[in-house]
């Protein structure tokens, strides 16, 4: 699976929210799936996008 960790020492709550919003936008418009498909099969990319 894929995940991202953000350090509280370097990213404040507002910064973390911006990251979450960006990833959610990528998921919604298909960008995240296209990025996954560069490394994984389409089926795997579809599964990863659910998380």
C-alpha positions as CSV (number, residue, x, y, z in Angstrom):
1,X,0.0,0.0,0.0
2,X,0.9,3.6,-0.3
3,X,1.0,6.2,2.5
4,X,2.5,9.5,3.3
5,X,3.7,10.7,6.6
6,X,4.1,14.4,7.5
7,X,6.2,15.5,10.4
8,X,4.6,17.8,13.0
9,X,8.0,19.3,13.4
10,X,7.9,20.7,9.9
11,X,4.2,20.8,8.8
12,X,1.6,22.5,10.9
13,X,-2.1,21.5,10.9
14,X,-2.9,24.0,8.1
15,X,-0.1,22.6,6.0
16,X,-1.4,19.0,6.6
17,X,-4.9,20.1,5.6
18,X,-3.6,21.5,2.4
19,X,-1.8,18.2,1.6
20,X,-5.0,16.2,2.4
21,X,-7.0,18.5,0.2
22,X,-4.5,18.2,-2.6
23,X,-4.4,14.4,-2.5
24,X,-8.2,14.3,-2.4
25,X,-8.3,16.5,-5.4
26,X,-5.8,14.2,-7.2
27,X,-8.0,11.2,-6.3
28,X,-11.1,12.9,-7.6
29,X,-9.7,14.1,-11.0
30,X,-7.9,10.9,-11.7
31,X,-4.3,12.3,-11.3
32,X,-3.6,9.9,-8.4
33,X,-4.6,6.9,-10.4
34,X,-2.4,8.0,-13.4
35,X,0.6,8.4,-11.1
36,X,0.0,4.9,-9.6
37,X,-0.3,3.4,-13.1
38,X,3.3,4.5,-13.8
39,X,4.5,1.9,-11.3
40,X,1.6,-0.6,-10.9
41,X,-1.0,-2.4,-13.0
42,X,-4.3,-0.6,-13.6
43,X,-6.0,-3.0,-11.1
44,X,-3.4,-2.3,-8.4
45,X,-3.7,1.4,-9.1
46,X,-7.5,1.2,-8.7
47,X,-7.0,-0.5,-5.3
48,X,-4.5,2.0,-4.0
49,X,-6.7,4.9,-4.9
50,X,-9.4,3.7,-2.5
51,X,-7.1,4.5,0.5
